Amino acid sequence: MPTLHLIDADSSQACPAVMSIIHRSIHATPNGDRLLLLGGQPLQNLARQAGIGDTHRIRVPFGKAYLGQRKIKDWLHTQPRFSAAYCWSVDALQAAVAAFSQAPIRLSLVHTPTPSKLKHLRRMIDNRRAGPIRVHVCTDTLRNRLGTAGIRAEVDSTLSVFTEHPPAPPPSTDDLRNDWGACDPSRRVVALLSDHPSQVDAAQAAAIAVLAGASLSDGRGNPQTITLLMHPDQLNRRRAQLFLADQSAGHRVVQDARMHCPWLILHGCDAALALDVDAGGLSLRWALGLGVPVIASANGPAGELTGGEAGLALSPSNAHKDLAHLLHVALSRPAVTAERCGEIY
């Protein structure tokens, strides 16, 4: 019997990187698995862009998946029976618990839920009487984080970026840097890694960029400036723009909606920052796979990747000055001038 995948638009996991994993999961089985979208048209657009064609969308009241339980039950009555539910957010899980009272349910997490979501997740697991709830995560760090909240989880290697090449070729390095106004060798481009723009604070990245660029040069005494690349919806983007503008040092913020799909643009960057709880999420793996130097904290998920990953520089703390120093070192190397190539893992 087929499996039903559920994801809601209000989740931080409703992003192209996660949709690509769902696409791979659905097409890995011949059972006719389907994806149920809980939200508006933008969520359906994400699924289509990831190549997922067989979907159904349910509008949920106030954008809250758990309020759509009745609609989900009514829809399921018109469908063939599903053997299990694979949920991609805590709210989607809550909606599925009522609809799948006997069938097994799996929750897959690549980002850390909020403390309140973790408490709610534990209550659902403890109160479940039939049809077990299993939690799968992408890293040991996330598993340990859930463990401290009393939630047992297992690391699933399939929750990682896909290895296939994107269906459409990405833009060239020259085209990207033209788009960003960073063709001049004195302009260095730093990407702020974030699967979902609400997860990472742009103002924090701007402060690190200013510290890193205070005495940045190309090794021949020529000054360098930093272009901080982020998504238009990045948390505190406007504050970061104002902060860099006030420095009068030439550093600036550039917005690019393609940051949602890091595999399209990271090859045009000189370095990347992986900050905060999830340290860039799956985008971190994309950056390393493309050979982009990544600056991250050793206290986050990047600390698990210290098995000889080239280009990964870990700060012992999350202090701005330590991260800025590592970024300064990375940017002191030659700028991007040609296409990078490498295996995505």
Secondary structure, 3 states (H helix, E strand, C coil): CCEEEEEECCCCCCCHHHHHHHHHHHHCCCCCCEEEEECCHHHHHHHHHCCCCCEEEECCHHHCHHHHHHHHHHHHCCCCCCCEEEECCHHHHHHHHHHCCCCCEEEEECCCCCHHHHHHHHHHHHHCCCCCEEEEECCHHHHHHHHHCCCCCEECCCCCCCCCCCCCCCCCHHHHHHHCCCCCCCEEEEEECCCCCCCCEHHHHHHHHHHHHCCCECCCCCECEEEEEECCCCECHHHHHHHHHHHCCCCEEEECHHHHCHHHCHHHCCEEEECCCCCCCHHHHHHHHCCCCEEEECCCHHHHHCCCCCCEEEECCCCHHHHHHHHHHHHCCCCCCCCCCCCCC
